[in-house]
Structure formats: structure tokens, C-alpha cells
Amino acid sequence: MTIVATIEDLAEIKIVPETTADEIGQAVMTIAATTKGSVPLMRDMGMERSYLQRPMAAAKVAFEQELTEQIEQYEPRAAVASVTARGDEFIGVLFPRVEVEIDE
């Protein structure tokens, strides 16, 4: 089963997700929204933000690569199919879109 997760999915956090797919999608976007070093006892989880000072094309590549690695490490139930990011270079923000394969 393929699920698509976007940052907009975090607008409504579900404490008890209804399905495994909802739980995995929420976990994937939590990883994308977390700054590395901000989670006690899991300091390596999350995204490094220093690449946002690079040109947008280079920042997108670094972000997509790092997010793929983070998902593979911290959400083993999901196999990453694709990670893409759209960005706004004027405010320095990247919005991820992640497709993952899960066994349900």
C-alpha cells in the first residue's frame, strides 16, 4: 500500500491514529518537522536546518536526501518510494511530500 504524506497532515495531530497508514504518515511528517537535536534521548532524529542557507536547488537536494535517510532510520515500517520538496526561496521554507510503501 502506498501512502502520501505532506506537511499539511500535521495540522491535525491524532493522539490515537485510526489506521496504521495514518500512524506511519504522521510519524513521517513528524520526522520532517523536527529539528535535529531537539528530541531528548534521540538527538540524531530530525532534520538539520543549515542547508536552508544554500541556494534553493541545493537545499532541496540536501533536504530530500536527509529526509529519506531519517525515515529509513526512524520509521522502519515505511519503505521510501519518493521524497520531493517544494520551496519558497524568499522566506527559506521547504514543504515536503513523501510517498512510502507500507505492508498493512
PyMOL commands that set and color helices and strands:
alter all, ss='L'
color gray80, all
select helices_A, chain A and resi 7-11+20-33+50-53+56-74
alter helices_A, ss='H'
color red, helices_A
select strands_A, chain A and resi 2-6+78-88+93-102
alter strands_A, ss='S'
color yellow, strands_A
deselect
rebuild
show_as cartoon
